[in-house]
Amino acid sequence: MTEEEKQSIEPDDLKPKKPSNRAPEGIRTFTVCRQSDESGISGEGVVIEGATFATGHTVIHWLTPAPRGSIAFFDAFDDFIKIHVASHPSNNTIITFEDGEQTIYGTKE
């Protein structure tokens, strides 16, 4: 292997970076807070932590039942929303991303 072919092991070079030509964004983390729980199963408050990858694939970690919860994988963030958020509008769900952006689903009654 030549010097040019060697990969850098400098800390700054190893930090995750947004892919330039394969996908428009890097990993984006979020939490899901339910203000109500119509099913009575997952509870109220922050019930999910998740991550969406540059490809759009989404992984969620249910924080209930404690202490382990469960993990689920989705081909797209929108698939997760359709199944676990939009289908329960009375839960008044707030999704908060690591940059502070929030999306609120449902209406307070």
N, C-alpha and C positions, 0 to 999 in steps of 0.2 A: 504494500500500500504506500502510495506516495504521500508526501506532506500535504498536498492539495486534497487528497481523498480522505484524510483523517477528519473525523468529526470533532468539533470543539467540545471540551468538557468544562468550559468556563460557565459559572453559575448563570450569568445573564443570557448566555446562548442557549441554556437548557430550559429557560422559562417558557411556558406555553405561549404560543403566538397564533394569531389568526392566520389561517392558511390563505395565501395570496391568490392562487388560481384554482383551488379545488372546491372551496366553499367560502361564502362571504363573511362568515363570523366564526368565532371560536366557541368555547363552552360558556353557557349562560346559566347561572344558578337562580333558583327561585324557591319561595315558600308558598304554601297554600293555607290560608286562614279561613275557616268556616265560622260564620257568626251564628249559625244555627245548624242543627243536624237532624234533618227530616227522617233519616233511617234509624237514628239512635245507636249506630254502630261505631262510626269513626270519631265522634265527639265534636266539641267546639274548640276554637282557637287554632293554633298552627297544627295541622294534622298531617302535612306532607312537606318533605323537602325534595327538590328535584333539580335536574340538570338537562338542558337541551344542548346537543352537540352541533357542530358546524354543519353536519349533514341533515339536521332536523330531527334526528332520532332523539327521543326523550326517555329519561329514566326517572322514576319516582320512587321514593322511600316513604311508605306509610309509617307514621310514628306510633300507630296503634295497631294491635295491642302492645302495650309496653311489656318488656323493655326492647323487643326486637322489631316489631312491625313486619312489613313485607316489602318486596321490591317488584316493580312492574316495568315493562319495556314497551314503548310505542314507536311506530315508524315515523310519526310526526307529532309535534306539540298539539296541533289541532285535533288529532285523534284522542289524545288525553283529555282535552277540553270537552269534546263531545260526550265522552263516556263518564267522566267523573265530576264535571263542573256544570256544563250547560243542561244536563239531564236532571239537575237538582237546583232549579232557580231559587227555591225558597231558603236554601242554605246561605244565601248572600255571601258568596265566596270572594275573597280578595287574594289575588296573586301578586306577590311583590318580588321583583327581580333585584339582583345584587346592586344594580345601579340606582335603585330607588323607584324605578318605574312601577306603577301599580295599575292593574286592571281589575275592575269590580264587576262581578256578575250577579244578576238577580236584583230584586228590589226589596228594600226594607218595608215591611208591612206594619 
